[in-house]
Amino acid sequence: MASPPLGPVSTPDAPAAVGPYSQAVVVDGWVWCSGQIPLDPATGLVVAGGIEAQTRQVLANLAAVLRAAGVGLDRVVRCTVYLRDLEDFAAMNAVYAEAFGSWRPARAAVQVSRLPKDVAVEIDAIARC
């Protein structure tokens, strides 16, 4: 896939930005993705289900933003995972491992006191074009 020129990335296949930010920005051959939460892009609603369902939706949203930038999950070099509860780490990690397959980007995972819309997980990423 060809990478887009310098600037913001936007796709209807992921939730629209709800503030003064872009879904992602491409700069100097890098894609800087904003955090994705488990919103269904078609409805704008948080997906039903627990941490597994929420993590799948987050990663689907992230993959859609990356596709719009001309890359895939296999080009991600770094992620940050924000969890409402670190007790969800193992379940999130299992879904995350499925999505990335044998590719293992660098990553941090932290517990936070609250996430937008009171979701259980948010993930951001940096990828190379």
C-alpha positions in Angstrom: 0.0 0.0 0.0 1.2 3.5 -0.7 1.5 5.7 2.3 -0.4 9.0 2.3 1.4 12.4 2.3 2.3 14.2 5.4 -0.8 15.1 7.4 -3.9 13.7 9.1 -5.4 10.3 8.4 -9.2 9.9 8.6 -11.4 6.9 7.8 -15.1 6.2 8.3 -14.1 2.6 9.2 -13.0 3.7 12.6 -14.8 6.0 15.1 -14.6 9.7 14.2 -12.4 11.9 16.4 -14.7 13.5 19.0 -12.3 16.4 19.8 -9.6 18.5 18.3 -7.4 15.6 17.2 -6.9 13.3 14.2 -7.4 9.5 14.1 -3.7 9.4 13.1 -1.1 11.7 11.6 1.7 10.7 9.1 5.0 12.5 9.6 8.3 11.6 8.1 7.3 8.0 7.2 5.7 7.3 10.6 2.1 6.9 11.5 1.1 8.2 14.9 -2.3 6.7 15.8 -4.5 8.3 18.5 -5.9 6.0 21.1 -8.8 3.9 20.0 -11.6 2.8 22.3 -14.2 0.1 21.7 -16.7 2.1 19.7 -18.6 0.5 16.8 -17.8 3.0 14.0 -21.3 2.4 12.4 -23.2 3.3 15.6 -20.8 5.2 17.7 -21.7 3.0 20.6 -19.5 1.0 23.0 -19.5 -2.6 21.9 -21.3 -5.0 24.2 -19.3 -7.6 26.1 -16.3 -7.8 28.4 -12.7 -7.0 27.9 -12.2 -9.6 25.1 -15.0 -8.0 22.9 -13.8 -4.5 23.8 -10.1 -5.4 22.9 -11.2 -6.9 19.6 -13.1 -3.8 18.6 -10.2 -1.5 19.7 -7.8 -3.5 17.5 -10.2 -3.5 14.6 -10.5 0.3 14.9 -6.8 0.6 15.1 -6.3 -1.6 12.1 -8.8 0.5 10.1 -6.9 3.7 10.8 -3.6 2.0 9.9 -5.1 0.8 6.6 -6.2 4.3 5.8 -2.6 5.3 6.3 -1.5 2.6 3.9 0.0 0.1 6.5 -1.1 -2.8 8.6 -0.7 -4.1 12.2 2.5 -5.7 10.9 4.1 -2.2 10.7 3.4 -1.2 14.3 6.5 -0.7 16.3 5.0 0.5 19.6 1.7 0.4 21.4 0.4 1.7 24.7 -2.4 -0.2 26.3 -4.5 1.6 28.8 -6.6 -0.7 31.1 -9.2 0.3 33.6 -8.3 -2.7 35.6 -5.0 -4.7 35.4 -7.0 -7.8 36.3 -8.0 -7.7 32.7 -4.4 -7.9 31.5 -4.3 -11.7 30.7 -7.6 -11.6 28.7 -6.6 -8.4 26.8 -3.2 -9.9 26.1 -4.7 -13.1 24.6 -6.8 -11.0 22.1 -3.9 -8.7 21.4 -1.6 -11.7 20.6 -4.2 -13.1 18.2 -4.4 -9.7 16.3 -0.6 -9.3 16.0 0.2 -12.9 15.3 4.0 -13.5 15.4 4.8 -9.8 15.2 5.6 -8.4 18.6 5.7 -4.6 18.7 7.3 -2.9 21.8 4.5 -2.1 24.3 3.6 -0.6 27.6 0.4 -1.5 29.5 -0.8 0.6 32.4 -3.8 0.8 34.6 -5.6 4.1 34.5 -8.3 5.5 36.8 -10.8 6.2 34.0 -11.1 6.0 30.2 -13.5 7.9 27.8 -17.1 6.5 28.0 -16.0 4.3 30.9 -14.6 1.7 28.6 -12.3 -1.0 29.8 -9.4 -0.5 27.3 -7.8 2.0 25.0 -4.8 1.4 22.7 -2.6 3.8 20.7 0.1 2.9 18.3 3.1 4.1 16.3 3.8 2.4 12.9 6.4 2.8 10.1 5.2 3.5 6.6 
